[in-house]
Amino acid sequence: MKQLLMEFKKMDSTIVNIVKFGVKISFYISIIASLILLTYDFVYTLPIIFYIGISLFKTSLFFIVGFIICGFAFQKIQSDLT
């Protein structure tokens, strides 16, 4: 875990900004998915609302992981080229 944090601290500022922006957007998508799931739970019990909420939530988690992994990959590529 310490090595992962050290790698994150070594990242270029532009890569860190892109990763932070991507994680923020993914977090907002996750909040929207949670609101949709709350709507399903309290107001409407249509299965399509449940599937939309779960799909959005899974997508937001995949985006968060993807942005973080791509950030580390771009940092590795950038450090190998210089």
KOLLUMGU-953725 format. One record per residue (C-alpha): chain; x, y, z. Coordinates in Angstrom, 2 decimals. Layout:
REM residues N
+------+---------+---------+---------+
: kegu :      px :      py :      pz :
+------+---------+---------+---------+
:    A :       X :       Y :       Z :
...
+------+---------+---------+---------+
END
This chain:
REM residues 82
+------+---------+---------+---------+
: kegu :      px :      py :      pz :
+------+---------+---------+---------+
:    A :    0.00 :    0.00 :    0.00 :
:    A :    2.87 :    2.35 :    0.81 :
:    A :    4.43 :    1.66 :   -2.58 :
:    A :    1.15 :    2.50 :   -4.30 :
:    A :    0.90 :    5.81 :   -2.44 :
:    A :    4.52 :    6.63 :   -3.28 :
:    A :    3.82 :    5.97 :   -6.97 :
:    A :    0.79 :    8.25 :   -6.78 :
:    A :    2.90 :   11.02 :   -5.22 :
:    A :    5.48 :   10.70 :   -8.02 :
:    A :    2.88 :   11.25 :  -10.76 :
:    A :    3.00 :   14.25 :  -13.03 :
:    A :    0.54 :   16.99 :  -12.09 :
:    A :   -1.37 :   16.80 :  -15.40 :
:    A :   -1.91 :   13.06 :  -14.99 :
:    A :   -3.05 :   13.57 :  -11.39 :
:    A :   -5.51 :   16.26 :  -12.51 :
:    A :   -6.98 :   13.98 :  -15.17 :
:    A :   -7.30 :   11.08 :  -12.71 :
:    A :   -8.94 :   13.33 :  -10.10 :
:    A :  -11.39 :   14.70 :  -12.68 :
:    A :  -12.25 :   11.17 :  -13.86 :
:    A :  -12.80 :    9.94 :  -10.32 :
:    A :  -15.03 :   12.96 :   -9.58 :
:    A :  -17.17 :   12.33 :  -12.65 :
:    A :  -17.41 :    8.64 :  -11.79 :
:    A :  -18.38 :    9.51 :   -8.22 :
:    A :  -21.17 :   11.76 :   -9.51 :
:    A :  -22.41 :    8.92 :  -11.71 :
:    A :  -22.36 :    6.70 :   -8.64 :
:    A :  -24.46 :    9.22 :   -6.71 :
:    A :  -26.99 :    9.35 :   -9.56 :
:    A :  -27.11 :    5.55 :   -9.58 :
:    A :  -27.72 :    5.54 :   -5.83 :
:    A :  -30.57 :    8.01 :   -6.25 :
:    A :  -32.11 :    5.83 :   -8.94 :
:    A :  -31.84 :    2.81 :   -6.64 :
:    A :  -33.44 :    4.78 :   -3.82 :
:    A :  -36.25 :    5.74 :   -6.18 :
:    A :  -36.73 :    2.06 :   -6.96 :
:    A :  -36.76 :    1.18 :   -3.28 :
:    A :  -39.15 :    3.87 :   -2.05 :
:    A :  -41.33 :    5.01 :   -4.95 :
:    A :  -41.49 :    2.71 :   -7.96 :
:    A :  -40.85 :   -1.01 :   -7.93 :
:    A :  -40.34 :   -1.48 :  -11.64 :
:    A :  -37.51 :   -3.91 :  -12.40 :
:    A :  -36.16 :   -1.71 :  -15.20 :
:    A :  -35.36 :    1.04 :  -12.69 :
:    A :  -33.41 :   -1.45 :  -10.59 :
:    A :  -31.42 :   -2.66 :  -13.59 :
:    A :  -30.66 :    0.90 :  -14.70 :
:    A :  -29.44 :    1.80 :  -11.21 :
:    A :  -27.27 :   -1.29 :  -10.85 :
:    A :  -25.82 :   -0.85 :  -14.35 :
:    A :  -24.93 :    2.78 :  -13.68 :
:    A :  -23.36 :    1.87 :  -10.35 :
:    A :  -21.24 :   -0.88 :  -11.90 :
:    A :  -20.23 :    1.45 :  -14.72 :
:    A :  -19.13 :    4.14 :  -12.30 :
:    A :  -17.01 :    1.67 :  -10.34 :
:    A :  -15.37 :    0.42 :  -13.55 :
:    A :  -14.66 :    4.03 :  -14.58 :
:    A :  -13.04 :    4.80 :  -11.23 :
:    A :  -10.78 :    1.77 :  -11.48 :
:    A :  -10.06 :    2.48 :  -15.15 :
:    A :   -9.02 :    6.07 :  -14.53 :
:    A :   -6.70 :    5.06 :  -11.70 :
:    A :   -5.10 :    2.22 :  -13.66 :
:    A :   -4.69 :    4.36 :  -16.77 :
:    A :   -3.12 :    7.11 :  -14.65 :
:    A :   -0.49 :    4.69 :  -13.37 :
:    A :    0.04 :    3.31 :  -16.87 :
:    A :    0.55 :    6.75 :  -18.40 :
:    A :    2.95 :    7.67 :  -15.60 :
:    A :    4.94 :    4.50 :  -16.28 :
:    A :    5.02 :    5.20 :  -20.02 :
:    A :    6.03 :    8.80 :  -19.43 :
:    A :    8.83 :    7.84 :  -17.02 :
:    A :   10.14 :    5.20 :  -19.46 :
:    A :   10.27 :    7.69 :  -22.33 :
:    A :   12.21 :   10.31 :  -20.42 :
+------+---------+---------+---------+
END
